[in-house]
Amino acid sequence: MSGMSPPVRTSEELRAHNRARLLRAVHDTGAALTRAQLTDRLGMARGTASVLVAELSDAGLITESPAEPPSRGRPSHVPGPHAEGPVALTIHLREDGWQLATGTIGGELSVLEEETHQGEPSRVFPEIADRIAAHRERLGHRLVGAAVSVAGPVVNGNLLHVTHLRWEELDVSGWLGTAGIPVRIANDATLAALAEARRGKLRGLSTALHIHVDFGVGGCLMDEGRPLTGARGIAGEYGHMRLTGSTRPCDCGAEGCWGGEVGAVPMLRRYGVAADYRQGRAALARLLRNAADGEPEAVAVLDATADSLGRGIGGLVNAHDPAAVTLSGIGVDLLHRARDTVTAGYRAALMRYHLDDPPPVLPADLGVRGPLVGAMELVFDEFITPERLTAWHQHHAAGDPTGDPRQ
């Protein structure tokens, strides 16, 4: 996450600080504001902003294009990503496969690769590292970082737990270390929440809750746009909380976990379908289609899951008091197809003083792209700093395409 900058002491430090502020504003606003709008937003003098835009442009960080539609009077220009500018590499590793994408300043994301895997970490992570290394070779100094979103808690930034795949305290740093650049790794629900707080419905809210439903369920509480990840980075494992009164044993060792009632795995179990993670998505798609066609068994599964989802959200709202709740993944399907059931379960679980004005439960704007977008934000949070931008500028000015401004 973007943090506090060190104190500014010299004029050059002030200029570097303001370059980072301006580039951060371009990125955070989706490269959609004109130079004049950015100037007003940051409270800068127009002359100062013009100098900074020129420096960022000369360094190959941004380029300007005419505003559309053109305004009256002096022509307006919109700063946006440079064609040879910095690139973030992001990977979303799910239980059954992975996606690889690149992101640029302003938040534009392009999915480049998608593969399935067999759940063997000794094959999955070296394969991902090889793909990162290949893109590093292709992009050169433009690749400013990489981040991997994973469907499980990550302890202290490197120990991965995916209980239902039997990945326990898996140190992936050795495998990913062969990629040739530092690779961040973080939980998918946390990254989806970060994406929604930066570019979706949770933007600008002081306290907000995001729930991500896939094969299981997890989430994250956001405070002023920052994920609250706990002492070891594994907060938000809502799927392993006893929120619905179930007593079903969970693979994690606890009983009654919410993830035993909400997600693709419990939905297929209720439907009587024995599907592993490789066939799970296709089987779930059939279940949802059958429910839409009115098949009683599929409708019953949908309603039971929607009720459990709503009740769990109600318990979390009682605990956290968020201004809003967003859902991603299968949660969006459940909300769209069984909204009344989700709402009834939600209201049944709320404390009385929440009932008059309950926080809205909304589909996330970022959808399935949330974890990839959140991973991109991790990379650019580390890059858009005075120090990293100064290093980029120095390498660019030196005309050294083999130099590495990532360090």
Secondary structure as UniProt FT lines:
FT   HELIX           11..28
FT   TURN            29..31
FT   HELIX           35..42
FT   HELIX           46..58
FT   TURN            59..60
FT   STRAND          62..66
FT   STRAND          77..81
FT   TURN            83..84
FT   STRAND          87..93
FT   STRAND          97..104
FT   TURN            105..106
FT   STRAND          109..116
FT   HELIX           121..139
FT   HELIX           140..142
FT   STRAND          143..150
FT   STRAND          154..155
FT   TURN            156..158
FT   STRAND          159..162
FT   HELIX           163..165
FT   STRAND          167..171
FT   HELIX           173..176
FT   HELIX           177..179
FT   STRAND          183..187
FT   HELIX           188..199
FT   TURN            201..204
FT   STRAND          207..213
FT   STRAND          217..223
FT   TURN            224..225
FT   STRAND          226..227
FT   TURN            235..236
FT   HELIX           238..240
FT   TURN            251..252
FT   HELIX           258..260
FT   HELIX           264..271
FT   HELIX           277..292
FT   TURN            293..294
FT   HELIX           296..320
FT   STRAND          325..329
FT   HELIX           330..337
FT   HELIX           339..349
FT   HELIX           352..355
FT   STRAND          361..363
FT   HELIX           367..369
FT   HELIX           370..383
FT   HELIX           386..397
FT   TURN            398..399
FT   TURN            401..402
FT   TURN            405..406
//
